[in-house]
Amino acid sequence: MKPLIAALLLALVAAPAMAGDVVDTTFVKAEGAHAFNVRDLVMMDRVSDPQLSPDGRHAAFGVRSTDYAANKGISAIYVLDLDKGGQPVKVVEKGSSARWSADGRSLYFVAPAKGVAQLWRVDLGGKGGLNLAKHAPAVQVSHGVLDVGGYKLSPDGKQVLLSYEVFTDCATLACTQQRLDAREKDKASGTLYHKLFVRHWDTWADGRRNQLFVARFDGKGQLAGEPKLLSRGIDGDVPSKPFGDDGEFGFAPDGKTVYFDARIAGTSEPWSTNFDVYSVPADGSAAPKNLTAENKAWDAYPVASPDGKTLYYLAMKTPGFEADRFAIMALDLASGAKHEVDPNWDRSPGGLTVSADGKTLYATADDNGQHPLFAVDAANGKVSQLVGDGTVGGFSLAAGKLLLTRDDLKRPADVYLAAADGSGLKQVTHFNAADLKNAKVGDAEFFTFKGWNNETVQGYVVKPVDYQPGKTYPVAFIIHGGPQGAMSNGWSYRWNPQTYAGQGFAVVTVNFHGSTGYGQAFTDSISGDWGGKPLEDLKLGWKAALDKYSFLDGDRACALGASYGGYMVYWMAGVWNQPWKCLVDHDGVFDARAMYYDTEELWFEEYENGGTQYEHPENYEKFNPLNHVKDWRVPMMVIHSAKDFRIPDTQGLGAFTALQRRGIPSQLLHFPDENHWVLKPHNSVQWHDAVNAWLKQWTAKDAPKAASH
């Protein structure tokens, strides 16, 4: 590109974003009753990771609060005596990933020590039980030079699995740190790559891999000496990147064997979903053994039965397809025989846990707009729903009790307790009760209609705060991402419909073909047809909502979406722009052809488009928004982030260039420090303030009309 043209393009992109030199994201906490807003959202306590003590009496869980001045979240650990009730006690000021010791008298957790994430233990034991009010100070038990990435205690509490990000040719953890220090001192800044991934999600590759180690506690409860590498010879990440966790590895009940999953990288990592489950002696005396080599699709999340005879895991059947149904598999460790436990359950479970008697498997799954907890009979595969409406997050089992977090469209997560069969469910924490009492939210209602091919499709409507019968309201039409995902009955900190309801908007969503929770055929149907069936569902769903809900003002509506939802906004801008007064696109795909070469996880692009772009260019052009820019006419806000490597920001810059060149009213909001999501509190406030202002500008009753093009 010639320098002058480059400079002009830069000015075109940058000028609108620099219209205001200072963005006011400050706020004073609202007193008294008021409509819910983003400032309420970012300050809410986020409850997660419930862990039931071995005797079932105490609940440990994490709470992330917001230090708004510091522009970050702070994670703490609380414990609640379930017998006494009352208020939970904060036992760790800064830490996460709490896990009970085998005797239930201590909690392990991860927290920094001199800037390095380490494993710690806080002893809570007192006379006759735990003493939450007066306990000993936490003790650091790991002392490595690298961050602990994740951990899992052995059943007897004498060993611990630890994940570290290391250079795999290093014999010690110190070697990895020394190499990083040497790179930091090197005045040459270039990195020479020989294969993909070059970058993934929001991080550039530097040659390190997550690897699995084991260490033993000494007589003082310390992890002394060098941990032993268990994933020896594994050219892959344990746990996987970017979002893998301790659900991907664990001990056998006797502590002598470790199971984990991994994808061998080789030269095909960016276009492979071939994860396998491995076993390895816990003493590291032998190399890992592949237990699922015959399946070229995704095998993961191994959990051993209490008697140690069966290994349960989740498996997909279609290579290269990340949204295939996960089946629950059972592997007889003596014979090697495998069978599917739940062949008649048309849902894709996660979060697999085995009951103490080995007869029941517990898992969550998307299901018709909800995300319940289910029990699966390990012998016959019969599935029973235990906890229904809303979204069940984490859960834990012990002593015949079930501890879980649950949220829905009107409230964020809190901790609940039930019997192991789901009966007697009761809420035991109320972290945001005072704020929710003052911050009014809108009522939600699911509806169904006949979508593509006359098949039933579900969506929901959220009424604006202070809804009054007989009045009409502007509409925010939200399109979910994935595309294999869903707008479900759950609380969100990114695309929360209540932030729009609090601004006086009604919200409409549609779980179009491709969404999860409606059977695998429904999910599969979007592949190769991104702009077809889903668009038909959105059109029919919009009409159905207008016909059913008289308070929706169809003449004052804007459509919004992120990721695949952003792709759909760009697609609609050219092929279905008639109903919309404005559009908002966050991190969407603007040019399907360039997207193939710009993104990192190529398996996704190749499966969704039936192969590579160079072999099947016509598939990438069939529903390419770029080809319909000549028909764009609706005012659009484009939002993109520089650290989004899933859909790089050149996609958003290209769309904004198209809008500006065509003279269509448009804005670009660009975040240099965010990834595919907007996570920092001040950035979230800025995002919502900018989007709400844009919606109000174009849906006001006296809004200007955009010139036709």
C-alpha positions in Angstrom: 0.0 0.0 0.0 1.4 3.4 -0.9 2.2 5.7 2.1 -0.3 8.4 1.1 -3.2 6.0 0.7 -2.3 4.3 4.0 -2.2 7.7 5.8 -5.6 8.6 4.4 -7.1 5.3 5.4 -5.7 5.7 8.9 -7.2 9.1 9.2 -10.6 7.8 8.0 -10.6 5.1 10.6 -9.2 7.0 13.5 -11.0 10.4 13.3 -14.5 9.3 14.5 -13.1 7.3 17.4 -11.2 10.4 18.5 -14.2 12.7 18.4 -14.2 12.9 22.3 -10.8 13.2 23.9 -12.1 12.0 27.3 -14.6 9.3 27.8 -16.4 9.6 31.1 -16.8 6.1 32.6 -17.0 7.2 36.2 -20.1 6.8 38.3 -21.6 7.3 41.7 -23.5 4.3 43.0 -27.2 4.8 42.5 -29.3 5.1 45.6 -32.9 3.9 45.8 -35.0 2.3 43.1 -33.7 2.8 39.6 -33.6 1.0 36.2 -30.8 -1.6 35.9 -27.8 -0.3 34.0 -24.2 -1.3 33.1 -22.8 0.4 36.2 -24.9 -2.0 38.3 -23.7 -4.9 36.1 -19.9 -4.3 36.4 -20.1 -3.9 40.2 -22.0 -7.1 40.9 -20.3 -9.9 42.9 -19.7 -12.9 40.6 -20.2 -16.2 42.5 -18.7 -19.4 41.0 -16.8 -22.6 41.6 -18.9 -24.2 44.4 -17.0 -26.9 46.4 -18.7 -29.1 49.0 -16.6 -30.3 51.9 -16.3 -34.1 52.2 -18.8 -34.3 55.0 -21.3 -32.1 53.2 -21.4 -29.5 55.9 -19.4 -26.6 54.5 -19.6 -24.8 51.1 -16.5 -23.1 49.6 -16.8 -20.9 46.6 -15.2 -18.0 44.8 -16.5 -14.5 44.5 -15.1 -12.0 42.1 -15.7 -8.4 43.1 -14.7 -5.3 41.1 -12.1 -2.7 42.1 -13.4 -0.1 39.7 -10.7 2.5 40.5 -8.0 -0.1 39.6 -10.1 -1.3 36.6 -9.9 -5.0 37.6 -11.6 -7.8 39.3 -10.5 -9.3 42.7 -11.1 -12.9 43.5 -11.8 -14.0 47.1 -12.8 -17.3 48.7 -15.7 -17.7 51.0 -16.9 -20.6 53.2 -20.5 -21.1 54.5 -21.5 -23.4 57.3 -24.5 -25.1 55.7 -25.8 -26.4 59.1 -25.8 -23.0 60.8 -26.6 -20.9 57.7 -26.1 -17.2 58.2 -23.5 -15.2 56.2 -20.6 -16.8 54.5 -17.1 -16.0 55.8 -14.3 -14.7 53.6 -11.4 -17.0 54.4 -9.1 -15.8 51.6 -8.8 -12.2 50.6 -7.2 -12.8 47.2 -7.2 -16.3 45.7 -9.1 -18.7 43.5 -9.7 -22.4 42.7 -10.5 -23.5 46.3 -10.4 -27.2 46.9 -11.0 -29.2 50.1 -8.3 -31.3 51.6 -9.1 -35.0 51.9 -9.9 -34.6 55.6 -12.1 -31.5 55.0 -10.2 -29.4 57.5 -8.2 -27.3 55.0 -8.6 -25.5 51.7 -6.1 -25.3 49.0 -6.1 -22.4 46.6 -4.1 -20.5 44.0 -2.8 -17.0 44.8 0.3 -14.9 43.9 3.5 -14.8 45.9 6.0 -12.2 44.7 4.1 -12.0 41.4 4.1 -15.8 40.8 0.9 -17.8 41.1 1.5 -20.5 43.8 -0.5 -23.2 45.6 -1.5 -22.2 49.1 -3.3 -23.9 52.0 -5.5 -22.4 54.7 -6.2 -24.6 57.8 -9.7 -24.1 59.1 -9.8 -26.9 61.7 -10.7 -26.2 65.3 -12.0 -28.1 68.2 -15.2 -30.0 67.3 -15.1 -28.8 63.6 -14.1 -25.9 61.5 -13.4 -22.5 63.0 -14.2 -20.0 60.2 -13.9 -16.9 62.3 -10.5 -17.7 63.8 -8.3 -19.8 61.6 -4.6 -19.9 61.0 -3.0 -17.7 58.3 -2.7 -19.2 54.8 0.6 -21.0 54.1 2.3 -21.1 50.8 3.0 -24.8 49.8 4.5 -24.5 46.3 7.6 -22.5 45.6 8.3 -22.9 41.8 9.5 -20.1 39.6 6.6 -20.4 37.2 2.9 -19.7 37.6 0.7 -22.7 38.7 -1.8 -22.9 35.9 -4.1 -25.4 37.5 -4.0 -28.3 40.0 -5.9 -31.3 41.3 -5.4 -33.1 44.6 -5.1 -36.9 44.8 -8.0 -38.7 46.6 -5.7 -39.4 49.7 -4.4 -35.8 49.7 -0.8 -36.9 49.5 -0.1 -35.8 45.9 -1.1 -33.0 43.6 -1.2 -32.6 39.9 0.1 -29.2 38.7 0.1 -27.7 35.2 2.9 -25.3 34.2 3.6 -23.6 30.9 7.1 -24.7 30.0 9.5 -25.2 27.1 9.2 -28.9 26.6 13.0 -29.4 26.0 13.7 -27.9 29.5 14.6 -30.4 32.2 13.6 -28.0 35.0 11.1 -25.2 35.7 14.0 -22.9 36.3 15.3 -23.6 32.7 12.0 -22.2 31.3 12.3 -19.0 33.4 15.9 -18.5 32.5 15.1 -18.7 28.9 12.3 -16.2 29.3 14.7 -13.9 31.2 17.2 -14.2 28.4 14.6 -13.3 25.8 13.6 -10.2 27.8 17.2 -9.0 27.7 17.7 -9.6 24.0 17.7 -6.4 22.1 16.4 -8.1 19.0 12.6 -8.3 19.2 11.7 -10.6 16.3 10.3 -14.1 16.7 10.9 -16.7 14.0 8.0 -19.1 13.5 8.1 -22.5 11.8 4.5 -23.6 12.1 1.0 -22.5 13.2 -0.3 -21.6 15.8 1.5 -18.3 15.5 -1.1 -16.8 17.8 -4.3 -18.1 19.5 -7.3 -16.3 21.0 -5.3 -13.2 22.4 -1.8 -14.5 22.9 1.2 -14.8 20.5 2.9 -18.2 20.7 6.4 -18.3 22.3 7.1 -22.0 22.1 5.8 -22.9 25.6 3.3 -25.7 26.3 1.0 -26.4 29.2 2.4 -29.6 30.7 1.2 -31.8 33.5 3.4 -32.5 36.6 3.0 -34.4 39.8 4.4 -33.5 43.3 4.1 -35.0 46.7 3.6 -33.2 50.0 6.3 -33.7 52.6 5.7 -34.1 56.3 5.2 -30.4 56.7 2.7 -30.2 53.9 5.1 -28.5 51.5 5.9 -29.3 47.9 9.7 -29.6 48.1 12.0 -30.2 45.1 11.3 -30.4 41.4 7.9 -31.7 40.4 7.9 -34.8 38.1 6.7 -34.4 34.5 3.9 -36.8 33.6 3.0 -35.6 30.0 6.5 -36.6 28.8 6.6 -36.7 25.0 3.2 -35.0 24.5 3.5 -32.3 21.9 0.4 -30.5 23.0 -1.1 -28.6 25.9 -2.4 -30.2 29.1 -4.8 -28.6 29.8 -5.7 -27.3 26.4 -5.4 -23.7 25.4 -7.0 -21.2 25.6 -9.7 -22.3 28.1 -8.7 -25.7 29.4 -9.0 -26.4 33.1 -8.7 -29.1 35.8 -11.6 -31.0 34.2 -9.1 -32.3 31.7 -7.0 -34.3 34.1 -7.3 -36.3 37.3 -6.3 -39.2 39.5 -7.6 -42.8 39.6 -9.2 -43.5 43.0 -6.1 -45.3 44.3 -3.9 -42.4 43.2 -1.6 -44.7 41.2 -2.7 -43.6 37.7 -3.4 -40.2 36.1 -5.8 -39.6 33.2 -5.7 -36.5 31.0 -6.6 -35.4 27.5 -4.5 -33.7 24.8 -4.4 -32.9 21.2 -1.0 -33.7 19.6 0.1 -30.6 17.8 2.5 -31.7 15.1 1.9 -29.5 12.1 -1.9 -29.8 12.0 -2.9 -28.3 15.3 -4.9 -25.4 13.8 -7.1 -27.6 11.7 -7.5 -30.6 14.0 -10.0 -31.4 16.8 -8.4 -34.8 17.5 -8.1 -34.8 21.2 -7.4 -38.2 22.9 -7.5 -39.5 26.5 -4.3 -40.7 28.0 -3.3 -42.7 31.1 0.1 -42.4 32.8 1.5 -43.9 36.0 1.4 -41.2 38.7 5.0 -41.9 39.5 6.0 -41.0 36.0 7.6 -44.5 35.5 6.3 -44.9 32.0 5.2 -42.7 29.1 1.6 -41.7 28.6 -0.6 -44.3 26.8 -3.3 -43.2 24.3 -6.6 -44.9 25.3 -8.8 -43.5 22.4 -6.5 -43.5 19.4 -9.2 -45.0 17.1 -11.5 -42.0 17.4 -10.2 -39.1 15.2 -12.6 -36.7 16.7 -12.6 -35.1 20.2 -12.2 -37.3 23.3 -11.8 -35.4 26.6 -12.7 -34.8 30.3 -11.8 -38.2 31.8 -13.4 -39.2 35.1 -12.7 -42.5 36.8 -15.4 -44.5 38.6 -15.1 -44.8 42.4 -14.0 -48.5 42.1 -11.4 -47.6 39.5 -12.7 -50.1 36.9 -14.3 -47.7 34.5 -13.1 -44.5 32.9 -15.9 -42.2 31.8 -15.2 -39.4 29.2 -16.9 -37.3 26.6 -16.4 -38.0 22.9 -17.5 -36.4 19.6 -17.8 -38.5 16.4 -17.1 -36.0 13.7 -13.5 -35.0 13.1 -12.9 -31.2 12.7 -16.3 -30.2 14.1 -16.0 -28.4 17.4 -19.8 -28.2 17.9 -20.6 -31.9 17.5 -22.5 -33.7 20.2 -20.5 -34.9 23.2 -21.5 -38.4 24.0 -20.8 -40.0 27.4 -18.4 -42.9 26.9 -17.5 -45.7 29.3 -14.1 -47.5 29.0 -13.7 -50.8 30.8 -10.0 -50.4 31.9 -9.5 -54.2 32.2 -10.7 -55.2 28.8 -10.4 -52.0 26.8 -14.0 -52.3 25.7 -15.9 -49.0 25.1 -19.6 -48.1 24.8 -21.8 -45.0 24.7 -23.7 -44.6 27.9 -26.4 -42.1 26.6 -27.0 -42.9 22.9 -30.7 -41.9 23.1 -30.0 -38.5 24.7 -29.9 -35.8 22.0 -28.0 -33.3 24.1 -24.3 -32.4 24.5 -23.3 -32.7 28.1 -20.4 -31.2 30.0 -19.1 -31.0 33.5 -19.1 -34.8 34.1 -19.1 -36.0 37.7 -19.6 -39.5 39.1 -21.6 -40.3 42.2 -19.9 -41.9 45.2 -21.6 -45.3 44.5 -20.7 -45.1 40.8 -24.2 -45.6 39.7 -25.0 -42.0 38.5 -23.3 -39.5 36.3 -24.0 -35.8 36.7 -23.7 -33.3 33.9 -25.1 -30.0 32.6 -26.3 -29.3 29.1 -28.2 -26.7 27.0 -31.8 -27.7 26.8 -34.6 -25.7 25.2 -33.4 -22.3 26.3 -32.3 -23.5 29.8 -29.0 -25.0 31.1 -30.1 -27.6 33.7 -28.3 -30.2 35.7 -29.0 -33.8 34.7 -28.5 -37.2 36.3 -27.6 -40.1 33.9 -27.9 -43.7 35.0 -24.5 -45.2 34.3 -26.0 -48.7 33.6 -28.8 -47.9 31.2 -28.3 -44.2 30.1 -31.6 -43.0 31.4 -31.5 -39.2 31.9 -33.4 -37.3 34.6 -33.4 -33.5 35.0 -32.5 -32.5 38.6 -32.4 -28.7 38.5 -34.4 -27.1 35.8 -35.1 -23.4 35.0 -32.2 -21.1 34.6 -28.5 -21.9 34.2 -26.6 -24.2 36.4 -22.9 -23.3 36.5 -20.5 -25.3 38.6 -21.7 -28.1 40.9 -20.2 -30.4 43.5 -21.3 -33.6 45.2 -20.6 -35.0 48.7 -22.3 -36.9 51.5 -25.5 -37.2 49.6 -25.8 -33.5 48.9 -25.5 -31.3 45.8 -24.0 -27.8 45.8 -24.4 -25.7 42.7 -24.5 -22.2 41.4 -27.5 -21.0 39.5 -28.5 -17.9 37.6 -31.2 -16.7 35.2 -32.3 -13.8 33.1 -33.3 -11.7 36.1 -30.5 -12.5 38.6 -26.8 -13.4 38.7 -25.4 -16.5 40.2 -25.8 -17.6 43.8 -25.1 -20.8 45.6 -27.9 -23.4 46.1 -28.0 -26.6 48.1 -30.1 -29.7 47.3 -30.2 -33.4 48.0 -28.2 -35.5 45.5 -31.5 -36.2 43.6 -32.1 -32.5 43.2 -34.9 -32.4 45.8 -35.2 -29.7 48.4 -33.4 -27.1 46.4 -32.8 -23.9 48.4 -30.7 -20.8 47.9 -28.0 -20.4 50.5 -26.2 -17.2 49.5 -27.7 -13.8 48.5 -24.6 -11.8 47.3 -26.3 -9.1 45.2 -29.7 -9.0 47.0 -29.5 -5.4 48.1 -28.4 -4.2 44.7 -31.1 -6.3 42.9 -33.7 -4.9 45.2 -33.0 -1.3 44.0 -32.0 -2.1 40.4 -35.2 -2.9 38.6 -35.1 -5.4 35.7 -37.5 -6.4 33.0 -39.7 -9.5 32.9 -38.7 -12.2 30.3 -40.9 -14.6 28.3 -40.0 -17.4 25.9 -42.0 -17.9 22.7 -42.0 -20.3 19.8 -42.8 -20.0 16.1 -42.6 -21.9 12.9 -39.2 -21.1 11.4 -37.3 -22.5 8.4 -38.9 -25.6 6.9 -41.9 -25.1 9.2 -39.8 -26.4 12.1 -40.3 -25.0 15.7 -37.9 -22.3 16.7 -37.6 -20.7 20.1 -36.8 -17.1 21.2 -37.5 -14.8 24.1 -38.7 -11.3 24.7 -37.6 -9.1 27.7 -39.9 -6.2 28.6 -38.4 -2.8 29.3 -38.1 -1.8 33.0 -41.3 0.0 34.2 -43.2 -1.5 31.3 -46.7 -0.1 31.0 -49.5 -2.0 29.1 -50.7 -0.1 26.1 -47.4 1.7 25.4 -45.0 0.8 22.7 -41.2 0.6 23.1 -38.2 0.6 20.8 -36.5 -2.7 20.3 -33.0 -4.2 20.6 -33.0 -7.3 18.4 -30.0 -9.3 19.7 -28.4 -12.1 17.5 -26.2 -14.6 19.4 -22.8 -15.8 18.5 -21.2 -19.2 18.2 -23.0 -19.7 15.9 -23.5 -23.0 17.8 -24.7 -21.3 21.0 -27.9 -19.9 22.3 -29.5 -17.0 24.1 -30.7 -18.9 27.1 -32.3 -18.3 30.6 -29.0 -17.1 32.1 -27.2 -14.1 33.4 -24.4 -12.6 31.3 -21.8 -9.9 32.0 -21.3 -9.2 28.3 -24.6 -9.4 26.4 -27.1 -9.0 29.1 -30.6 -8.0 27.8 -31.3 -6.3 31.1 -28.9 -3.5 30.2 -31.1 -2.6 27.3 -34.3 -3.2 29.2 -33.0 -0.7 31.8 -32.6 1.9 29.0 -36.3 1.6 28.0 -35.8 -1.0 25.2 -37.7 -4.2 24.7 -35.4 -7.0 23.8 -36.1 -9.8 21.2 -33.8 -12.8 20.6 -34.2 -15.8 18.4 -32.4 -19.2 18.8 -32.2 -19.9 15.1 -31.2 -23.1 13.3 -27.6 -23.8 14.5 -28.4 -23.0 18.2 -27.6 -25.5 20.9 -30.1 -27.3 23.2 -32.6 -28.3 20.5 -31.0 -31.5 19.3 -27.9 -32.2 17.3 -29.6 -32.1 13.9 -30.8 -28.6 14.7 -27.3 -27.5 15.7 -25.7 -29.2 12.7 -28.1 -27.5 10.2 -26.2 -24.2 10.1 -22.9 -25.6 8.8 -22.5 -24.5 5.2 -25.6 -22.3 5.4 -24.6 -19.3 7.6 -26.7 -16.9 5.7 -29.6 -19.2 4.8 -31.7 -21.0 7.5 -30.6 -18.7 10.3 -31.7 -15.6 8.4 -35.0 -17.2 7.5 -35.5 -17.9 11.3 -34.6 -14.4 12.2 -37.1 -13.0 9.7 -39.9 -15.3 10.8 -39.0 -14.8 14.5 -39.1 -11.0 14.1 -42.5 -11.2 12.5 -43.8 -13.7 15.1 -42.6 -11.4 17.9 -44.3 -8.3 16.4 -47.5 -10.3 15.9 -47.5 -11.6 19.5 -46.3 -8.6 21.5 -48.1 -5.4 20.7 -45.7 -3.4 22.9 -42.9 -3.9 20.3 -42.5 -0.8 18.1 -41.3 -2.4 14.8 -40.6 1.0 13.3 -38.0 1.8 16.0 -35.8 -1.2 16.1 -32.0 -1.9 15.9 -30.2 -5.2 15.4 -27.1 -6.1 17.4 -24.7 -9.0 17.3 -21.2 -10.2 18.1 -19.0 -12.9 16.6 -21.3 -14.9 14.4 -24.0 -12.5 15.5 -21.7 -9.8 14.1 -21.3 -11.7 10.9 -25.1 -11.8 10.6 -25.4 -8.1 11.2 -23.0 -7.5 8.3 -25.0 -10.0 6.2 -28.3 -8.4 7.1 -26.9 -5.0 6.2 -26.9 -6.1 2.6 -29.8 -8.6 2.3 -32.3 -7.7 5.0 -32.0 -4.1 6.1 -35.5 -2.9 5.7 -36.8 -3.2 9.3 -33.8 -1.6 11.0 -33.1 1.9 12.1 -29.6 1.1 13.1 -27.1 -1.8 13.4 -24.4 -2.6 16.0 -21.6 -5.1 15.0 -19.2 -6.4 17.6 -16.2 -8.5 16.3 -18.1 -9.8 13.3 -16.9 -11.5 10.1 -17.0 -8.9 7.3 -15.1 -10.8 4.6 -15.4 -14.6 4.7 -12.6 -15.1 2.3 -10.0 -13.1 4.3 -11.3 -14.5 7.5 -10.1 -18.0 6.6 -6.5 -16.7 6.3 -6.6 -14.3 9.2 -8.1 -16.5 12.0 -6.3 -19.1 14.0 -8.6 -22.1 14.6 -8.8 -23.3 11.0 -10.8 -26.4 11.8 -13.8 -24.1 12.4 -13.6 -22.3 9.1 -13.0 -25.5 7.2 -15.8 -27.5 8.7 -18.3 -24.6 8.4 -17.4 -24.0 4.8 -16.9 -27.6 3.6 -13.1 -27.4 3.2 -10.3 -24.9 2.7 -10.9 -21.6 1.0 -8.4 -22.4 -1.8 -10.2 -25.7 -2.6 -13.7 -24.4 -2.3 -13.7 -20.6 -2.8 -17.3 -20.7 -3.9 -18.4 -21.8 -0.4 -16.8 -18.8 1.2 -18.3 -16.4 -1.3 -21.9 -17.8 -1.1 -22.7 -15.9 2.1 -19.9 -13.3 2.1 -21.1 -9.9 3.5 -18.4 -8.1 1.6 -20.2 -8.9 -1.7 -23.3 -6.9 -0.7 -21.7 -3.7 0.5 -23.3 -1.9 -2.5 -26.7 -2.6 -0.8 -25.8 -1.3 2.7 -27.8 1.7 3.8 -28.5 1.5 7.5 -26.4 3.5 10.1 -24.0 1.1 11.8 -21.7 1.1 14.8 -18.7 -1.2 14.4 -16.8 -2.4 17.5 -13.6 -4.4 17.4 -10.6 -5.1 19.5 -6.9 -5.4 18.7 -6.3 -8.5 20.7 -9.1 -10.4 19.0 -7.2 -13.1 17.1 -10.3 -15.2 16.6 -11.8 -12.5 14.3 -9.0 -10.0 13.8 -9.8 -6.3 13.9 -9.0 -5.9 10.2 -12.5 -7.3 9.6 -14.0 -4.4 11.6 -11.7 -1.9 10.0 -12.7 -3.1 6.6 -16.4 -2.8 7.4 -16.0 0.7 8.8 -14.0 1.7 5.7 -16.9 0.4 3.6 -19.5 2.4 5.6 -17.4 5.6 5.5 -16.7 5.3 1.8 -20.4 4.8 1.1 -21.3 7.8 3.2 -23.4 5.8 5.6 -23.6 7.3 9.2 -21.3 5.1 11.2 -19.0 4.9 14.2 -16.0 2.8 15.1 -15.2 1.9 18.7 -11.8 0.2 18.9 -10.3 -1.3 22.0 -6.5 -1.8 21.9 -6.4 -3.9 25.0 -9.4 -6.3 24.7 -9.8 -9.7 23.0 -12.9 -11.3 21.5 -14.7 -10.1 24.7 -14.7 -6.8 26.5 -13.6 -7.7 30.0 -12.2 -4.6 31.8 -14.8 -2.7 33.9 -14.2 0.8 32.4 -14.2 -0.7 28.9 -17.5 -2.4 29.6 -19.0 0.8 30.7 -17.7 2.7 27.7 -19.0 -0.1 25.4 -22.5 0.0 26.8 -22.6 3.8 27.0 -21.6 4.1 23.3 -24.0 1.4 22.2 -26.9 2.8 24.1 -26.3 6.3 22.8 -26.3 4.9 19.3 -29.5 3.0 19.8 -31.3 6.0 21.3 -30.0 8.3 18.5 -31.6 6.2 15.8 -34.7 4.9 17.6 -35.9 8.2 19.0 -39.3 9.3 17.7 -37.7 12.3 16.0 -34.6 10.4 14.8 -33.0 11.5 11.6 -33.5 9.4 8.5 -30.4 8.0 6.9 -30.0 8.9 3.3 -30.6 6.1 0.9 -27.6 4.8 -1.1 
